[in-house]
């Protein structure tokens, strides 16, 4: 498993959020947040690819 360094203050905020939201650990919260962000980022690139294809076909300018 890879390790990532974050500021102590950010870790404490994540720890509080994990407890509040019912996560079993800070690691679980961070993994979930990162996965959600990556899904959103992947979706953005898919949207851009579709837009580029439509532009190439002359459907949009």
C-alpha positions as CSV (number, residue, x, y, z in Angstrom):
1,X,0.0,0.0,0.0
2,X,1.3,3.4,-0.9
3,X,1.6,6.2,1.7
4,X,0.9,9.8,1.2
5,X,2.0,12.7,3.5
6,X,-0.5,15.3,4.4
7,X,-0.4,18.2,6.9
8,X,-1.3,17.4,10.5
9,X,-4.1,19.9,10.5
10,X,-5.6,18.4,7.4
11,X,-5.4,14.9,8.9
12,X,-7.2,16.1,12.1
13,X,-10.0,17.6,10.0
14,X,-10.2,14.4,8.0
15,X,-10.3,12.4,11.2
16,X,-13.2,14.5,12.5
17,X,-15.1,14.2,9.2
18,X,-14.5,10.4,9.1
19,X,-16.0,10.0,12.6
20,X,-18.9,12.3,11.8
21,X,-19.7,10.6,8.5
22,X,-19.4,7.1,9.9
23,X,-16.2,5.9,8.1
24,X,-14.2,3.3,9.9
25,X,-11.0,5.2,9.4
26,X,-9.4,8.3,8.0
27,X,-7.9,6.1,5.3
28,X,-11.4,4.9,4.2
29,X,-12.6,8.5,4.0
30,X,-9.6,9.7,1.9
31,X,-9.8,6.7,-0.4
32,X,-13.5,7.3,-1.0
33,X,-13.0,11.1,-1.6
34,X,-10.1,10.4,-4.0
35,X,-12.1,7.8,-5.9
36,X,-15.0,10.1,-6.3
37,X,-12.8,12.9,-7.5
38,X,-11.1,10.6,-10.0
39,X,-14.5,9.5,-11.3
40,X,-15.5,13.1,-11.9
41,X,-12.2,13.9,-13.6
42,X,-12.5,10.8,-15.8
43,X,-16.1,12.0,-16.8
44,X,-14.8,15.4,-17.7
45,X,-12.3,14.0,-20.1
46,X,-15.0,11.8,-21.7
47,X,-17.2,14.8,-22.1
48,X,-14.3,16.6,-23.8
49,X,-13.7,13.7,-26.1
50,X,-17.4,13.6,-27.2
51,X,-17.4,17.4,-27.7
52,X,-14.2,17.1,-29.9
53,X,-15.8,14.3,-32.0
54,X,-19.0,16.3,-32.5
55,X,-16.9,19.4,-33.5
56,X,-14.9,17.3,-35.9
57,X,-18.1,16.0,-37.5
58,X,-19.4,19.6,-37.9
59,X,-22.3,19.3,-35.5
60,X,-21.0,22.0,-33.2
61,X,-18.7,24.9,-33.7
